Structure formats: structure tokens, C-alpha cells
Amino acid sequence: MPVTIDRTASSRRTPQQPARLSLTPAPGGLDGMWWPRSRALTRELPTLTAALSAHWGRITGVTVHPAHWPVVPHWVSVAGRTVQVSCSTEVQDPHRLTVSLPDGRRDVLVIPPETGADAAAHLMAGDDGDAAARKEAADRIDARTREEAWETDGGAGRAVVPDPAHRVGRALARGSAEVGEP
């Protein structure tokens, strides 16, 4: 019995959600803020670049810092075109994404995807005063989520400090008069 596979429509595909984006200029050279849903750039960048293209025109490239992105693709497809993606650890701030346009570039603050809805809305509304405060808030969120991941993935828990009474008991059991011996 022949089997036909139709790859034109898939019931498993969900429609892409719009980018969570604020294009309010902010001090520090920020042209907006973006709150991705995940750290998967191949999934997040097409939606972002499509939204930014509608406001800023044709996007030719995106530069990210690799510290917060597990995989950085070389390119993403946006509306039938290719947008180059690059990473830089020397020039790029870990919480910024730089968008290259034919007439220049724009910088966007990346709010960590693990940020709660209230905190992200607060940051995107520009209630924190300046770019340094927003970056500091993003750093705190990233530090907290790294620690939570470490703890939940079996990382370091509480340090176990040996009880001195236990050492005395072990030394006496071995017949040693020296408590300091292991």
C-alpha cells in the first residue's frame, strides 16, 4: 500500500507569536527592548527581524554576544531573504543585540526570556530610568536564573562541613589519640 506524505501542511505547527518588543528609544544608545520567549535564536530571530523590518526597513544582519545563546546560527530566513547572524565577545554587550541596516545600525536591549511578566513589562515600559539600570536588572535576572539552573540540575548544594565530634569518634574508633588526623 503506497503512503503519501504531505509536507505542505502540518497539524503540529503552531502559528508564530508576535515579537515582544518595545521600540522606545532609551539612554545609552538603546533603540528598543526585546523580550524573547526562549534562548533559541533560530526560532526567535525570524519573528524579531520581521517586526523590526516593518519599522526600520530592510535588515542586513544581527550581532549577538554568545554568552546567553546556546546556539548562534550563521543566518536566519526572514520573508524569503537571508539575514546574516554573527557573534562578538569583544564589541558586543552580553545584553544587547545589534541590528545592521543599509544606513547604519540599531541596538536593542535583550531582556532574558526567564524574566517574569511584571518585571519584563516594567523594563520594556522604560520605568527604570536609564539603560544602565535596565542592563543591571537584566544581569541580576541572568545571574538568578543561572543559579536556579545549577541548583535544579544537581549542581552544588549546601556545603557539607564535617562535624568535629564525628572526627573525634572516628579517631577513637581507630585507636588514635590525634583528633586532627583524618
MOLIN-V526607 format. One record per residue. N is the residue number from 1. SS is DSSP state (h for helix, s for strand, l for the rest). OMEGA is omega in radians with two decimals (none if undefined). NEAR is the number of other C-alpha atoms within 8 Angstrom. Layout:
# MOLIN-V526607
N|SS|OMEGA|NEAR ; N|SS|OMEGA|NEAR
This chain:
# MOLIN-V526607
1|l|-3.14|2 ; 2|l|3.12|3 ; 3|l|3.11|4 ; 4|l|3.11|4 ; 5|l|3.12|4 ; 6|l|-3.12|5 ; 7|l|-3.11|5 ; 8|l|-3.14|4 ; 9|l|3.13|5 ; 10|l|3.13|6 ; 11|l|-3.12|5 ; 12|l|-3.11|4 ; 13|l|3.06|5 ; 14|l|3.14|5 ; 15|l|3.14|4 ; 16|l|3.09|5 ; 17|l|-3.13|5 ; 18|l|3.13|6 ; 19|l|3.06|10 ; 20|l|-2.89|7 ; 21|s|3.01|10 ; 22|s|-3.11|9 ; 23|l|3.06|7 ; 24|l|3.11|8 ; 25|l|-3.10|8 ; 26|s|3.09|11 ; 27|l|3.14|7 ; 28|l|3.10|7 ; 29|l|3.12|7 ; 30|s|3.13|13 ; 31|s|3.12|11 ; 32|s|3.12|13 ; 33|s|-3.11|14 ; 34|s|3.11|13 ; 35|s|-3.12|12 ; 36|l|3.12|12 ; 37|l|-3.13|6 ; 38|l|3.09|8 ; 39|l|3.12|10 ; 40|l|-3.09|9 ; 41|h|-3.13|11 ; 42|h|3.11|9 ; 43|h|-3.03|7 ; 44|h|-3.04|12 ; 45|h|3.12|9 ; 46|h|3.13|11 ; 47|h|3.14|13 ; 48|h|-3.09|10 ; 49|h|3.07|10 ; 50|h|3.13|10 ; 51|h|-3.14|10 ; 52|h|3.11|10 ; 53|h|3.13|10 ; 54|h|-3.11|7 ; 55|h|-2.99|6 ; 56|h|-3.09|8 ; 57|l|-3.05|8 ; 58|l|3.11|7 ; 59|s|-3.11|14 ; 60|s|-3.13|10 ; 61|s|3.11|11 ; 62|s|3.09|13 ; 63|s|3.13|13 ; 64|s|3.00|13 ; 65|l|-3.04|15 ; 66|h|-3.06|12 ; 67|h|-3.04|6 ; 68|h|-3.12|7 ; 69|l|-3.10|10 ; 70|l|3.13|8 ; 71|l|3.08|7 ; 72|l|3.13|11 ; 73|l|3.09|9 ; 74|l|3.14|7 ; 75|s|3.00|8 ; 76|s|3.13|12 ; 77|s|-3.14|9 ; 78|s|3.10|11 ; 79|l|3.09|5 ; 80|l|3.10|5 ; 81|s|3.11|6 ; 82|s|3.06|8 ; 83|s|-3.14|12 ; 84|s|3.09|10 ; 85|s|3.11|13 ; 86|s|3.10|11 ; 87|s|-3.13|10 ; 88|l|3.09|10 ; 89|l|-3.08|9 ; 90|l|-3.05|4 ; 91|l|-2.99|5 ; 92|l|3.02|13 ; 93|l|-3.10|8 ; 94|l|-3.11|10 ; 95|l|3.10|11 ; 96|s|3.02|12 ; 97|s|-3.13|14 ; 98|s|-3.14|12 ; 99|s|3.11|13 ; 100|s|3.13|12 ; 101|s|3.11|13 ; 102|l|-3.10|7 ; 103|l|3.13|4 ; 104|s|3.14|6 ; 105|s|3.12|8 ; 106|s|3.13|10 ; 107|s|-3.11|12 ; 108|s|3.05|13 ; 109|s|3.10|12 ; 110|s|3.07|12 ; 111|s|-3.09|13 ; 112|l|-3.09|10 ; 113|l|-3.12|9 ; 114|l|-3.12|7 ; 115|l|3.08|9 ; 116|l|-3.08|6 ; 117|h|-3.13|6 ; 118|h|-3.13|6 ; 119|h|3.14|8 ; 120|h|3.12|11 ; 121|h|3.11|8 ; 122|h|3.12|10 ; 123|h|-3.09|11 ; 124|h|3.12|11 ; 125|l|3.13|7 ; 126|l|-3.11|10 ; 127|l|-3.08|7 ; 128|l|3.01|9 ; 129|l|-3.08|7 ; 130|l|-3.08|10 ; 131|h|-3.13|11 ; 132|h|3.12|7 ; 133|h|3.12|9 ; 134|h|3.13|11 ; 135|h|3.12|10 ; 136|h|3.11|8 ; 137|h|3.11|8 ; 138|h|3.08|12 ; 139|h|3.14|9 ; 140|h|-3.14|8 ; 141|h|3.12|11 ; 142|h|3.14|9 ; 143|h|3.13|8 ; 144|h|-3.10|8 ; 145|h|3.07|9 ; 146|h|3.13|8 ; 147|h|3.11|8 ; 148|h|3.12|8 ; 149|h|3.14|8 ; 150|h|-3.10|10 ; 151|h|-3.10|10 ; 152|h|3.12|7 ; 153|l|3.10|6 ; 154|l|3.13|7 ; 155|l|-3.07|7 ; 156|l|3.03|7 ; 157|l|3.09|6 ; 158|l|3.11|4 ; 159|l|3.13|5 ; 160|l|3.14|4 ; 161|l|-3.11|4 ; 162|l|3.11|6 ; 163|l|-3.14|6 ; 164|h|3.13|6 ; 165|h|3.11|6 ; 166|h|3.12|8 ; 167|h|3.12|12 ; 168|h|-3.14|9 ; 169|h|3.12|8 ; 170|h|-3.12|8 ; 171|h|3.13|14 ; 172|h|3.14|9 ; 173|h|3.13|7 ; 174|l|3.13|6 ; 175|l|-3.11|6 ; 176|l|3.12|8 ; 177|l|-3.12|6 ; 178|l|3.12|6 ; 179|l|-3.09|9 ; 180|l|3.12|5 ; 181|l|3.10|5 ; 182|l|none|5
